[in-house]
Structure formats: structure tokens, C-alpha cells
Amino acid sequence: MRLAVAFGITASILVVQVVGALLTGSLALLVDSAHVLTDAGGLLVALVAASLVARPTTAHRTWGLRRAEVPAATAQAAVLLVVGVYVLFEGVRRLVSPTEVAGPQLLVFGAVGLIGNVAAIIVLAPGRSGTLNRRAAYLEVVNDALGSVAVIVAAVVIELTGWTRADAVAGLLIGVLILPRTLALLRETVDVLLESTPRGLDLDDVRVHLLDDPQACVAEHFPVSIEHSTFQLEPSSHAPPEHAHHD
């Protein structure tokens, strides 16, 4: 329920900020909107994943739909990476050739975004130490709030000094903040899709554990009381006679 409420708040913020970016011409607000879009997608994925994980497995999908969030997260990271690269180029261009930005309107839209983000933080705060999905969702909303703060600061600087390059600087800062996280998420999801070895797992340790004492390994990992087990290697020619003794 909390994820659904947070998603509704974040989606509303997204609509407001996209409209604001179009009206004010603000790069910082546009970048923050892209960030909010990714976070809204993350909240939606977390919300859907909570439902999909509960679905039973089938003969066609033996693991059910538990991995549906992986390709969705990969797509989100790829989109945000493209946006981040665009922001870096556009930010540098606007530093060289600044464009007009409506400071008062930018301040209003930034404040609305911050209020919405704070509301989402309050909603998600009780579950911030729960599941990975909830923890990730909480961190995403906190990052959104920081982006809104950057937009507000840029708006105040523009309004007080008339230095419109503050918008480009704020956009670049937000882009620099989100790109490392985007690359980390993309690398992690691609590793899962490629079925790479999980981080922290030493295959040599696993191999030693399996081969050092097979009986103890079987007894440890299977919920069956096994007091004795024998492993015997035989040539394939022994298979037909053995089948006759077993059902």
C-alpha cells in the first residue's frame, strides 16, 4: 500500500515537473524530471514485483515471474544513461551559450517537487529497513528530493543575481549525481541477465566445500537425515544392469 501511495505521489511530481520544464526552459528541471521518471518506474517495478513474486510457477515458467524486474530495471538504467549523457553535453552548451530561464516559475515548480518528495519520504520511511525493494524505493525518493533542492537553489540564484548559468550548473550537478548510480544499476542488471557469478561468491570455496566432504555437504543442504552416503564412480557400461535393480 505504501509503495502504491509513493508511486502516485512520484507520478504526480513527474507530470508537474515536465510541464514546468517546458514552460521555464530549465535544464535542471528537465534533468530532475528524467530522474523522477526513472524513480517512478522503479517504484512501479517494486509494486508489480511484489505481486508477481506471489504468483505460482508453471511448466512454462518454472521460476514464475520473479525475474521480471530485471529487464525492466535494465531498460530504466539504459534510458537514464542516455538522458545523463545528453545532459552533460547540453549543460556544457548552456554554460557557453546561456539561455533565458524563468526564475520565479522555476522556483514554484521546484518547491512543488520538493513538497511531493518529502511526502513520499514520509510514506516510505517506516519500510526503509525492510526488503531490498522498499529500501531502494526510499533511497530513490531521497535522491529526488536532493534534485529538487538543486532546482530551487538554481531558481533563487537566477532570481537574485540574474546569472542564468546557475540552471546549467544545477543540471550538470544532478547529472553527475545520477550517472554513477545508473552505471552501477546497469552493470548489476546486465550481470543478472548474463547469469554472472554473484558478487561475494568464491567458486573455489564452493568447489572445496562440495568435494571435501560430500556426505556432510548433502546432510547440510538437504532436509533429510542422512547418516551415511556412498559415492561410487562406474563406467557407463554398468548402467543397464543397475536399472534392472531400481524402480
C-alpha positions in Angstrom: 0.0 0.0 0.0 2.8 2.4 0.9 4.6 1.7 -2.4 1.3 2.5 -4.3 0.9 5.8 -2.5 4.5 6.7 -3.1 4.2 5.8 -6.8 1.1 8.0 -7.1 2.9 11.0 -5.5 6.0 10.5 -7.6 4.0 10.2 -10.8 2.2 13.4 -10.0 5.5 15.2 -9.3 6.7 13.9 -12.7 3.8 15.5 -14.6 4.2 18.8 -12.8 7.9 18.9 -13.4 7.7 18.0 -17.1 5.2 20.8 -17.6 7.5 23.1 -15.6 10.5 22.2 -17.7 8.6 23.0 -20.9 7.3 26.4 -19.5 10.5 27.6 -17.9 13.1 26.1 -20.4 15.1 24.8 -17.4 17.7 22.2 -17.9 17.9 21.4 -14.2 14.1 20.8 -14.0 14.3 18.7 -17.2 17.1 16.5 -15.7 15.2 16.2 -12.4 12.1 15.1 -14.4 14.1 12.4 -16.1 15.4 11.3 -12.6 11.8 11.3 -11.3 10.7 9.3 -14.3 13.3 6.6 -13.5 12.3 6.6 -9.9 8.6 6.4 -10.7 9.5 3.4 -12.9 11.5 1.9 -10.1 8.5 2.3 -7.7 6.2 0.7 -10.2 8.6 -2.2 -10.8 8.8 -2.7 -7.0 5.0 -2.6 -6.8 4.5 -5.0 -9.6 7.3 -7.3 -8.4 5.6 -7.6 -5.1 2.5 -9.0 -6.9 4.4 -11.1 -9.5 6.6 -12.9 -6.9 3.4 -14.3 -5.3 2.2 -15.9 -8.5 2.7 -19.7 -8.7 5.1 -21.3 -11.1 4.0 -23.1 -14.2 5.5 -25.7 -16.5 6.4 -22.9 -18.9 7.8 -20.6 -16.3 9.4 -22.8 -13.7 10.7 -19.8 -11.7 7.4 -17.9 -12.2 7.8 -14.1 -12.9 10.3 -13.4 -10.2 12.9 -12.0 -12.6 10.5 -9.7 -14.5 12.0 -6.7 -12.6 15.5 -7.4 -14.1 14.8 -6.4 -17.8 12.6 -3.6 -16.6 15.4 -2.2 -14.4 17.8 -2.6 -17.3 15.6 -0.6 -19.6 15.3 2.2 -17.0 19.0 2.3 -16.5 19.6 2.5 -20.2 17.1 5.3 -20.7 18.6 7.3 -17.8 22.1 6.8 -19.1 21.1 8.3 -22.4 19.5 11.2 -20.6 22.6 11.7 -18.4 24.9 11.8 -21.4 22.6 14.3 -23.1 22.5 16.5 -20.0 26.3 16.7 -19.9 26.5 17.9 -23.5 23.5 20.2 -23.1 24.8 21.6 -19.8 28.2 22.4 -21.3 26.5 24.1 -24.3 24.3 26.2 -22.0 27.4 27.2 -19.9 28.9 28.5 -23.1 25.7 30.0 -24.6 23.3 30.5 -21.7 19.5 30.6 -22.4 16.8 32.5 -20.7 15.2 30.7 -17.7 12.1 31.9 -15.9 13.4 32.1 -12.3 10.0 32.6 -10.4 8.3 29.8 -12.2 11.3 27.6 -11.8 11.2 28.2 -8.0 7.5 27.3 -7.9 7.9 24.1 -9.7 11.0 23.2 -7.7 9.1 23.8 -4.5 6.2 21.7 -5.6 8.6 18.9 -6.4 10.3 19.1 -3.1 7.0 19.1 -1.2 5.9 15.9 -3.1 9.2 14.2 -2.5 9.1 15.0 1.3 5.6 13.5 1.4 6.8 10.3 -0.4 9.8 10.1 2.0 7.3 10.2 5.0 5.2 7.5 3.4 8.2 5.2 2.7 10.2 5.9 5.9 8.7 3.1 8.0 9.8 0.5 5.5 13.3 1.8 4.8 14.9 -1.0 6.7 12.7 -3.7 5.2 13.0 -5.5 1.9 15.5 -4.5 -0.8 12.7 -3.2 -2.9 11.5 -0.9 -0.2 15.0 0.3 0.7 15.8 1.0 -2.9 12.5 2.9 -3.3 13.2 5.0 -0.2 16.7 5.9 -1.5 15.3 6.9 -4.9 12.8 9.3 -3.4 15.6 10.8 -1.2 17.7 11.4 -4.4 14.7 13.1 -6.0 14.4 15.4 -3.0 18.1 16.4 -3.4 17.4 17.1 -7.1 14.5 19.4 -6.2 16.7 21.2 -3.8 19.3 21.8 -6.6 16.5 23.2 -8.8 15.3 25.6 -6.0 18.8 26.8 -5.4 19.3 27.5 -9.1 16.0 29.4 -9.2 17.0 31.6 -6.2 20.4 32.4 -7.7 18.8 33.3 -11.1 16.2 35.5 -9.4 18.6 37.3 -7.2 21.6 37.7 -9.5 20.2 37.1 -13.0 23.0 34.5 -13.6 21.1 32.1 -15.8 24.1 29.7 -16.0 23.1 28.6 -12.5 20.4 26.4 -14.2 23.1 24.7 -16.3 25.3 24.2 -13.3 22.4 22.6 -11.3 21.6 20.4 -14.3 25.2 19.2 -14.5 25.3 18.5 -10.8 22.2 16.4 -10.9 23.5 14.6 -14.0 26.8 13.9 -12.2 24.9 12.5 -9.2 22.7 10.1 -11.2 25.2 8.8 -13.7 27.3 6.7 -11.3 24.2 5.1 -9.8 22.9 4.5 -13.3 26.1 2.8 -14.4 26.1 0.6 -11.3 22.5 -0.4 -11.8 23.1 -1.2 -15.5 26.1 -3.3 -14.7 24.2 -5.2 -12.0 21.2 -5.9 -14.1 23.3 -7.0 -17.1 25.3 -9.3 -14.8 22.0 -10.9 -13.7 20.8 -11.3 -17.3 24.1 -12.9 -18.3 23.9 -15.1 -15.2 27.2 -14.0 -14.0 28.6 -15.3 -10.7 27.0 -13.3 -7.8 29.3 -10.8 -6.1 30.9 -12.2 -2.9 30.7 -15.8 -4.1 34.0 -17.6 -4.4 33.7 -20.6 -6.7 36.8 -22.2 -5.4 35.3 -22.2 -1.9 32.1 -23.8 -3.2 34.1 -26.4 -5.0 36.2 -27.2 -1.9 33.0 -27.4 0.1 31.4 -29.8 -2.3 34.4 -32.1 -2.8 36.0 -32.0 0.7 33.2 -33.9 2.5 30.3 -34.9 0.2 28.4 -36.6 2.9 28.5 -33.6 5.2 27.5 -31.4 2.3 24.5 -33.5 1.4 23.4 -33.6 5.0 23.8 -29.9 5.4 21.9 -28.8 2.3 19.1 -31.3 2.2 16.3 -31.5 4.8 16.8 -35.3 5.1 18.5 -37.1 7.9 21.5 -38.8 6.2 23.8 -40.8 8.4 25.8 -42.4 5.7 26.2 -41.8 1.9 28.5 -43.5 -0.6 29.6 -42.0 -3.9 30.8 -44.6 -6.5 32.1 -43.8 -10.0 31.5 -46.6 -12.6 31.7 -46.7 -16.4 28.6 -46.2 -18.5 28.5 -49.9 -19.3 27.3 -50.6 -15.8 24.2 -48.5 -16.3 21.8 -51.1 -17.9 22.3 -53.8 -15.2 21.8 -51.2 -12.5 18.5 -50.0 -13.9 17.1 -53.5 -13.5 17.5 -53.3 -9.7 15.9 -49.9 -9.3 12.3 -48.7 -10.0 
